[in-house]
Amino acid sequence: MEVSVIIPNYNGEFFLKNCLNSLFNQKNIDLEVIIIDNNSSDKSRDYIKSKFPNCILIENKENLGFAKAVNQGIEISSNEFVFLLNNDFQLHHLSSNCRLL
């Protein structure tokens, strides 16, 4: 299964390591990870670029809020399925056998 994961971020450097590691530890799922940074003043953007260069990073010049950030990610996503994820969330296991309603 191919899934685009959209993560809005604002000053979430503290959370990103656990969140992104939990994503990339998933098995049998092809993930496209898109992070939309809403002009963070912490080192979130530098952290993403150095530790997770395989993520797509959109860098906004101002905080556009959750909804606009998510829509930016959806617009550039390349997969049929989109998964919205907060940056402070960790996944334990996604199953490729999920039933879509």
N, C-alpha and C positions, 0 to 999 in steps of 0.2 A: 504494500500500500504506500502511495506517495502522498505526503501531507505537508502543507505549508504551515509553519508555526509562526504566528505573529505575536511579538512581545513589545508592548510599549514600555519605555523606560524613562524615568526622571530621577536622577540622583540615586540610582539603585545599585551602585558598584558593590555594596555589601552583599546583595542578594544574588548577583549575576553568576558567580562561580558555581554555587549549588544548583541554581536553576538550569544553566546551560550544560553542566556536567550530567545532570539527570536526563536531559534531552538526548545528549549524544551517547548515553549508555543504553539507549533503547535498542532492542533487537528486532530484526525483520520489518523495519519500517524505514522508508526512505524519507528523510526530513530535509526540507528547505527551511532554514531559520532566518526570519526577517526581524530585525530589531529596529524600532523607531525611537530614536533618542530625542526627547523634547527639551533640548538645550540644557542638559545637565551641567551643573557647576562642580560636580565631583569628577573623578577620573574614570567614569563609566566608559566613555568613548575610547579612551586610550586602552583600557583593560580589554574591551571587546576586540579592538584591532590587533592587540598583541597576543592575546590568549585564544581567541576564537575567530581567526581570519576567514574561516569558511562560512561565517554568518554574513548575511547581507545587512549592512548598517545604513540607515537613513538618518542623517543628522539635521534636525530642524534648527533654525536660527532663533526660534522662540518656542515656548511651551504651548503647543496647540491643543493640549488636553487629550484624554483617553480616546474619545470617539474619532477625532480627526486622525490621530496617530494610527489607530487600528485600520481605518479606511485607507490610509496611505499604503500600509502593508498589504492589504487585500488587493489593492489595485495592481501591485507589481508581482503578486504571487503567481506561480506558474503551475500549481496543482489544482485538481478538482476539489480536494478537501482542504479546508482551512481550520486551524485550531488556534483559538485565541488564548494566550497564556499571560498571566501577571508575572512580573519579574521576581516576585518573592515566593513563587510556587515551585515545588519539586515533584517530579513524576517518579513513581516507583516502577510501574510497568504498564506500557501500552500494548495492547494485543492487536495483531493484524486480523484477528477474528472478530473484531467488534461488529456489532449489528447496527447498521445505519438506519435511522427512522426517517 
